[in-house]
């Protein structure tokens, strides 16, 4: 079996590699969303702590 045959996946390459690509894209989006949410939560905690200190 050559690399060309392996990458072609017996004619199903678009389905297989497309599925891998979509899964990778979803994982990347999930990681970015978690990072963004974490940043927002940390900002909220920082603001709440500063608001308590001001009282």
N, C-alpha and C positions, 0 to 999 in steps of 0.2 A: 504494500500500500504506500503510495507516495503522499507527499504533503498536499498536493493538489486534490487528490481524491479525498483525503481526510477533510480538507476545508470545504469541499463540495458537499459532503455528507449525503452521498447517493441521491442528489437532486433536492434534498430538503434543507439546504444551507440557509436559505432566506428565513425559513421558519425557526430553525434552531438558533442561528446566530442573532436573529431578530429578537428571539425570546431572551437570550443572554443579554443583549443590549438593553432591552426594556427593564429587565431585572436590575441591571447595574445602574441604570438611570433612576429607578425608584429608590435604590439604596442611597445614592448620592443625594437625592432630594430629601429623603428622610433624615440623613445626617445633617444637612443644611438647616432643615426645619428645627431639629432638636437643638442645634447650636444657637439659632435665632431665639427660640423660646427660652433657653437658659440665660441668654444675655438680657432678655426682657425681665425675667424673674429677678436676676441679680440687680438690675436697675431699680425695680420696684422695692426690693428689700433695702437698698441703699437710701432711696428717698424716704421710706418709712422710718428708718433708723435716724436719719437727719431730722425728720419732722418731730420725732420723740425727743431728741436732744434739744430742739429749739424751745420746747415747752418749759 
